[in-house]
Amino acid sequence: MSNPAPDAKAIRALSAGAEALRNLIRTGAEVLEVSKQAADIIIPELVVRTISDEEVADMRRRQRAENGDLDDADLALMKESLADESAEGELVVESDE
């Protein structure tokens, strides 16, 4: 097979470029159509704000009450007992034997 004339190579390159441009335009039109449809949908507003330490503590108290978790006094006792155990220097070693 012989080499095509330079003009044929240029025509093929232009054809490939035109096809790529056609695909780009089609993709852009599809995106714009989606944007037009999305504009009709009411998107809920997301409010982001910083909450205070008091609000955090209140949320945690309510969560503990709902879940039946330990209250602050129980947690303090548990931490104290864990601190006592670690102060005694107990070491637990697990082995496969």
PyRosetta script that sets phi, psi and omega in degrees:
from pyrosetta import init, pose_from_sequence

init()
pose = pose_from_sequence("MSNPAPDAKAIRALSAGAEALRNLIRTGAEVLEVSKQAADIIIPELVVRTISDEEVADMRRRQRAENGDLDDADLALMKESLADESAEGELVVESDE")
pose.set_psi(1, 136.3)
pose.set_omega(1, -177.3)
pose.set_phi(2, -88.6)
pose.set_psi(2, 160.0)
pose.set_omega(2, 178.2)
pose.set_phi(3, -70.1)
pose.set_psi(3, 136.9)
pose.set_omega(3, 178.4)
pose.set_phi(4, -67.9)
pose.set_psi(4, 157.8)
pose.set_omega(4, 179.0)
pose.set_phi(5, -65.3)
pose.set_psi(5, 151.5)
pose.set_omega(5, 179.6)
pose.set_phi(6, -55.2)
pose.set_psi(6, -32.2)
pose.set_omega(6, 179.5)
pose.set_phi(7, -66.1)
pose.set_psi(7, -35.7)
pose.set_omega(7, 179.0)
pose.set_phi(8, -67.1)
pose.set_psi(8, -39.2)
pose.set_omega(8, 177.5)
pose.set_phi(9, -62.7)
pose.set_psi(9, -42.4)
pose.set_omega(9, 179.8)
pose.set_phi(10, -64.5)
pose.set_psi(10, -39.6)
pose.set_omega(10, 179.7)
pose.set_phi(11, -65.6)
pose.set_psi(11, -42.2)
pose.set_omega(11, 177.9)
pose.set_phi(12, -63.5)
pose.set_psi(12, -40.9)
pose.set_omega(12, 178.9)
pose.set_phi(13, -63.5)
pose.set_psi(13, -43.5)
pose.set_omega(13, 177.7)
pose.set_phi(14, -64.2)
pose.set_psi(14, -38.0)
pose.set_omega(14, 179.1)
pose.set_phi(15, -64.3)
pose.set_psi(15, -44.2)
pose.set_omega(15, 178.4)
pose.set_phi(16, -63.9)
pose.set_psi(16, -40.0)
pose.set_omega(16, 177.7)
pose.set_phi(17, -65.2)
pose.set_psi(17, -39.5)
pose.set_omega(17, 178.7)
pose.set_phi(18, -65.0)
pose.set_psi(18, -40.1)
pose.set_omega(18, 177.9)
pose.set_phi(19, -63.7)
pose.set_psi(19, -42.3)
pose.set_omega(19, 177.8)
pose.set_phi(20, -62.8)
pose.set_psi(20, -42.3)
pose.set_omega(20, 178.1)
pose.set_phi(21, -63.8)
pose.set_psi(21, -41.6)
pose.set_omega(21, 177.9)
pose.set_phi(22, -60.1)
pose.set_psi(22, -44.4)
pose.set_omega(22, 178.7)
pose.set_phi(23, -63.7)
pose.set_psi(23, -40.8)
pose.set_omega(23, 178.9)
pose.set_phi(24, -62.8)
pose.set_psi(24, -43.9)
pose.set_omega(24, 179.9)
pose.set_phi(25, -65.1)
pose.set_psi(25, -41.7)
pose.set_omega(25, 179.3)
pose.set_phi(26, -63.2)
pose.set_psi(26, -43.4)
pose.set_omega(26, 179.3)
pose.set_phi(27, -63.7)
pose.set_psi(27, -42.2)
pose.set_omega(27, 177.6)
pose.set_phi(28, -61.4)
pose.set_psi(28, -40.9)
pose.set_omega(28, 178.9)
pose.set_phi(29, -64.5)
pose.set_psi(29, -39.5)
pose.set_omega(29, 178.5)
pose.set_phi(30, -64.6)
pose.set_psi(30, -40.5)
pose.set_omega(30, 179.1)
pose.set_phi(31, -65.5)
pose.set_psi(31, -43.1)
pose.set_omega(31, 179.3)
pose.set_phi(32, -64.5)
pose.set_psi(32, -36.0)
pose.set_omega(32, 178.2)
pose.set_phi(33, -64.5)
pose.set_psi(33, -41.1)
pose.set_omega(33, 177.3)
pose.set_phi(34, -63.6)
pose.set_psi(34, -41.0)
pose.set_omega(34, 179.2)
pose.set_phi(35, -62.9)
pose.set_psi(35, -39.5)
pose.set_omega(35, 178.6)
pose.set_phi(36, -64.4)
pose.set_psi(36, -41.6)
pose.set_omega(36, 179.1)
pose.set_phi(37, -67.6)
pose.set_psi(37, -38.6)
pose.set_omega(37, -179.5)
pose.set_phi(38, -68.2)
pose.set_psi(38, -27.3)
pose.set_omega(38, -179.8)
pose.set_phi(39, -66.3)
pose.set_psi(39, -25.6)
pose.set_omega(39, -179.9)
pose.set_phi(40, -79.3)
pose.set_psi(40, -18.2)
pose.set_omega(40, -178.1)
pose.set_phi(41, -86.7)
pose.set_psi(41, 133.3)
pose.set_omega(41, 178.0)
pose.set_phi(42, -82.1)
pose.set_psi(42, 118.9)
pose.set_omega(42, -179.4)
pose.set_phi(43, -96.0)
pose.set_psi(43, 128.7)
pose.set_omega(43, -179.5)
pose.set_phi(44, -66.0)
pose.set_psi(44, 150.6)
pose.set_omega(44, -178.7)
pose.set_phi(45, -88.8)
pose.set_psi(45, 132.3)
pose.set_omega(45, 177.9)
pose.set_phi(46, -100.5)
pose.set_psi(46, 119.3)
pose.set_omega(46, -179.1)
pose.set_phi(47, -99.6)
pose.set_psi(47, 123.9)
pose.set_omega(47, 178.6)
pose.set_phi(48, -115.6)
pose.set_psi(48, 128.3)
pose.set_omega(48, 178.9)
pose.set_phi(49, -148.8)
pose.set_psi(49, 163.4)
pose.set_omega(49, 177.4)
pose.set_phi(50, -87.0)
pose.set_psi(50, 132.9)
pose.set_omega(50, 178.3)
pose.set_phi(51, -101.5)
pose.set_psi(51, 150.9)
pose.set_omega(51, -176.3)
pose.set_phi(52, -79.7)
pose.set_psi(52, 166.0)
pose.set_omega(52, 177.4)
pose.set_phi(53, -61.8)
pose.set_psi(53, -35.6)
pose.set_omega(53, 178.8)
pose.set_phi(54, -65.1)
pose.set_psi(54, -40.4)
pose.set_omega(54, 178.4)
pose.set_phi(55, -65.6)
pose.set_psi(55, -39.0)
pose.set_omega(55, 177.5)
pose.set_phi(56, -63.2)
pose.set_psi(56, -46.5)
pose.set_omega(56, 179.6)
pose.set_phi(57, -61.4)
pose.set_psi(57, -40.4)
pose.set_omega(57, 178.7)
pose.set_phi(58, -64.6)
pose.set_psi(58, -42.4)
pose.set_omega(58, 178.2)
pose.set_phi(59, -61.8)
pose.set_psi(59, -43.4)
pose.set_omega(59, -179.9)
pose.set_phi(60, -64.7)
pose.set_psi(60, -39.6)
pose.set_omega(60, 177.4)
pose.set_phi(61, -61.8)
pose.set_psi(61, -44.2)
pose.set_omega(61, 179.7)
pose.set_phi(62, -65.3)
pose.set_psi(62, -39.9)
pose.set_omega(62, 178.2)
pose.set_phi(63, -63.0)
pose.set_psi(63, -43.2)
pose.set_omega(63, 178.8)
pose.set_phi(64, -62.7)
pose.set_psi(64, -39.9)
pose.set_omega(64, -179.9)
pose.set_phi(65, -65.7)
pose.set_psi(65, -41.0)
pose.set_omega(65, -180.0)
pose.set_phi(66, -68.4)
pose.set_psi(66, -38.3)
pose.set_omega(66, -176.5)
pose.set_phi(67, -89.1)
pose.set_psi(67, -9.5)
pose.set_omega(67, -177.7)
pose.set_phi(68, 73.2)
pose.set_psi(68, 27.0)
pose.set_omega(68, -179.8)
pose.set_phi(69, -78.9)
pose.set_psi(69, 176.7)
pose.set_omega(69, 179.8)
pose.set_phi(70, -68.4)
pose.set_psi(70, 146.8)
pose.set_omega(70, 174.9)
pose.set_phi(71, -89.0)
pose.set_psi(71, 179.9)
pose.set_omega(71, -175.5)
pose.set_phi(72, -60.2)
pose.set_psi(72, -40.1)
pose.set_omega(72, -179.5)
pose.set_phi(73, -65.1)
pose.set_psi(73, -43.3)
pose.set_omega(73, 178.4)
pose.set_phi(74, -63.7)
pose.set_psi(74, -40.0)
pose.set_omega(74, 178.4)
pose.set_phi(75, -64.4)
pose.set_psi(75, -39.9)
pose.set_omega(75, 178.9)
pose.set_phi(76, -62.9)
pose.set_psi(76, -42.2)
pose.set_omega(76, 178.0)
pose.set_phi(77, -63.2)
pose.set_psi(77, -40.2)
pose.set_omega(77, -179.9)
pose.set_phi(78, -65.4)
pose.set_psi(78, -43.4)
pose.set_omega(78, 178.6)
pose.set_phi(79, -63.2)
pose.set_psi(79, -39.8)
pose.set_omega(79, 179.8)
pose.set_phi(80, -64.1)
pose.set_psi(80, -43.2)
pose.set_omega(80, -179.9)
pose.set_phi(81, -67.9)
pose.set_psi(81, -35.6)
pose.set_omega(81, 176.4)
pose.set_phi(82, -66.1)
pose.set_psi(82, -39.2)
pose.set_omega(82, 178.1)
pose.set_phi(83, -64.8)
pose.set_psi(83, -39.7)
pose.set_omega(83, 178.3)
pose.set_phi(84, -63.5)
pose.set_psi(84, -42.8)
pose.set_omega(84, -179.4)
pose.set_phi(85, -64.1)
pose.set_psi(85, -41.3)
pose.set_omega(85, -179.5)
pose.set_phi(86, -71.0)
pose.set_psi(86, -28.8)
pose.set_omega(86, 177.9)
pose.set_phi(87, -70.2)
pose.set_psi(87, -30.2)
pose.set_omega(87, 179.4)
pose.set_phi(88, -71.7)
pose.set_psi(88, -15.1)
pose.set_omega(88, 176.3)
pose.set_phi(89, 78.5)
pose.set_psi(89, 26.2)
pose.set_omega(89, 177.5)
pose.set_phi(90, -70.1)
pose.set_psi(90, 137.9)
pose.set_omega(90, -179.5)
pose.set_phi(91, -128.6)
pose.set_psi(91, 125.4)
pose.set_omega(91, 179.2)
pose.set_phi(92, -105.8)
pose.set_psi(92, 123.2)
pose.set_omega(92, 179.4)
pose.set_phi(93, -116.9)
pose.set_psi(93, 126.2)
pose.set_omega(93, 177.9)
pose.set_phi(94, -102.6)
pose.set_psi(94, 139.6)
pose.set_omega(94, 176.2)
pose.set_phi(95, -136.4)
pose.set_psi(95, 165.7)
pose.set_omega(95, -178.4)
pose.set_phi(96, -86.8)
pose.set_psi(96, -5.6)
pose.set_omega(96, -175.9)
pose.set_phi(97, -77.5)
pose.dump_pdb("model.pdb")
